[in-house]
Amino acid sequence: VNLEDYRVLFFVGTLGLSLVAASPALSMAVSFGGGSERFSEFWLLDGLHRTEYYPFDVGVNESYGVFVGVGNHMGSSEYYRVFVKFRNSTQSLPDIDGSAPSSLSPLYEFRFFVGDGEVWESRLNFGFEDVALEGDRVVVGDVVFDGVVFGVDAIASWDSEFGGFYFQLFFELWRFDLASYGFRFHNRFVGLWLNVTVS
Amino acid sequence: MSVRETRRLSDVSVMSVSRLFFVLLILSVFAVPLLVPAVFGVDGEDVAVLAVDRAEAEVASAYEAVLDAEEAGADVSGLLAELNVAGGYLAEAHVWLGLGDFDNATRLADLCYDVVEGVEGEAFGLESEAHALGVTDSVVRMVGSMVGVVVVVFLGFVVWRVFRRRYCRRVLGLRPEVVSGES
């Protein structure tokens, strides 16, 4: 190794150390982060905060509980809305491929703000009133959410394949879009099939 | 009819007219609250819808201000907590509006508006603070980086000179040899 080689070595070493010393200033202009994927989590847990004891066979004038939660990984604080809807097996579900929510009107809703990397969760108690068995179908008159009664008059016929009168309680996630200055369906929904039993 | 009787009759009719006017005035005062909504089409539902719309617009506006503050580097967790309270009221207002309970819808929308009213101003304040801190931070980073680079270059130069001197001394001290007789 001759002196010229050492000179190049020193020059490269000094340049490298200079870049390290200048990195605080350089970081203001250059982003070193690769950028992670942005998304929102949306979940539904049972009343014990687990995934084992979801309500399924539900009776009249009884109360059941679930937890609905949202995790924000969108890179900034988000303004969300969750619509709670109730349907029978023939009524519309959200169309994830077409980014379209269910055409059913929401019965209940949540609105909340979640910081980036944080989560929101809320318990929802629900029950059914004014349920009648009419031949081979069940008519649910009212759904109760957290003590508030909503008239639905939903009808389910006997499902001979699965043996029950099935309704679905589902939750749609909406996100406030600043560009359109309004809520947009965030392409996520979670739901719970319920077999309404009439004693 | 004498002049005196005519004057009396005139006094009586003036008194009756003024009394009638007074009674009508009192009645109209009581009738205003009933008539105005009917005339202008303002009922409980319209009031509730207006209150909910106003609250909704205020929440959206406050959220936008909070996002700006967050982007500037401010800690907006306190503001998000306030917005969450307002969001809860707003959701309830929508629920009651859907159920046709306009009094409750209006009450909750007004509560939402009251909670969120000051958030936008607080967000602007935090954003200004964050901008000021950001400027100071930038200056510190720039100066620190410049000083760092100067120190590294200076030390590199000094070390190089010391190294070169030692290298030359060692290399020249090894073989002070002159080859003669060659062309």
HADDOCK unambig.tbl for C-alpha pairs under 7 A between the chains (distance, minus, plus):
assign (segid A and resid 10 and name CA) (segid B and resid 160 and name CA) 6.91 0.50 0.50
assign (segid A and resid 14 and name CA) (segid B and resid 152 and name CA) 6.60 0.50 0.50
assign (segid A and resid 14 and name CA) (segid B and resid 153 and name CA) 6.31 0.50 0.50
assign (segid A and resid 14 and name CA) (segid B and resid 156 and name CA) 5.80 0.50 0.50
assign (segid A and resid 17 and name CA) (segid B and resid 152 and name CA) 6.60 0.50 0.50
assign (segid A and resid 18 and name CA) (segid B and resid 149 and name CA) 4.88 0.50 0.50
assign (segid A and resid 18 and name CA) (segid B and resid 152 and name CA) 5.94 0.50 0.50
assign (segid A and resid 21 and name CA) (segid B and resid 145 and name CA) 5.53 0.50 0.50
assign (segid A and resid 21 and name CA) (segid B and resid 148 and name CA) 5.00 0.50 0.50
assign (segid A and resid 21 and name CA) (segid B and resid 149 and name CA) 5.59 0.50 0.50
assign (segid A and resid 22 and name CA) (segid B and resid 145 and name CA) 4.40 0.50 0.50
assign (segid A and resid 22 and name CA) (segid B and resid 146 and name CA) 6.74 0.50 0.50
assign (segid A and resid 22 and name CA) (segid B and resid 148 and name CA) 6.82 0.50 0.50
assign (segid A and resid 22 and name CA) (segid B and resid 149 and name CA) 6.26 0.50 0.50
assign (segid A and resid 24 and name CA) (segid B and resid 141 and name CA) 5.50 0.50 0.50
assign (segid A and resid 24 and name CA) (segid B and resid 145 and name CA) 6.28 0.50 0.50
assign (segid A and resid 25 and name CA) (segid B and resid 141 and name CA) 5.28 0.50 0.50
assign (segid A and resid 25 and name CA) (segid B and resid 142 and name CA) 5.13 0.50 0.50
assign (segid A and resid 25 and name CA) (segid B and resid 145 and name CA) 5.93 0.50 0.50
assign (segid A and resid 77 and name CA) (segid B and resid 67 and name CA) 6.81 0.50 0.50
assign (segid A and resid 108 and name CA) (segid B and resid 95 and name CA) 5.94 0.50 0.50
assign (segid A and resid 109 and name CA) (segid B and resid 91 and name CA) 5.83 0.50 0.50
assign (segid A and resid 109 and name CA) (segid B and resid 95 and name CA) 6.97 0.50 0.50
assign (segid A and resid 110 and name CA) (segid B and resid 88 and name CA) 6.73 0.50 0.50
assign (segid A and resid 110 and name CA) (segid B and resid 91 and name CA) 5.52 0.50 0.50
assign (segid A and resid 111 and name CA) (segid B and resid 87 and name CA) 4.96 0.50 0.50
assign (segid A and resid 111 and name CA) (segid B and resid 88 and name CA) 5.87 0.50 0.50
assign (segid A and resid 111 and name CA) (segid B and resid 91 and name CA) 5.63 0.50 0.50
assign (segid A and resid 112 and name CA) (segid B and resid 84 and name CA) 5.08 0.50 0.50
assign (segid A and resid 112 and name CA) (segid B and resid 87 and name CA) 5.42 0.50 0.50
assign (segid A and resid 112 and name CA) (segid B and resid 88 and name CA) 6.84 0.50 0.50
assign (segid A and resid 113 and name CA) (segid B and resid 80 and name CA) 6.19 0.50 0.50
assign (segid A and resid 113 and name CA) (segid B and resid 83 and name CA) 6.80 0.50 0.50
assign (segid A and resid 113 and name CA) (segid B and resid 84 and name CA) 5.71 0.50 0.50
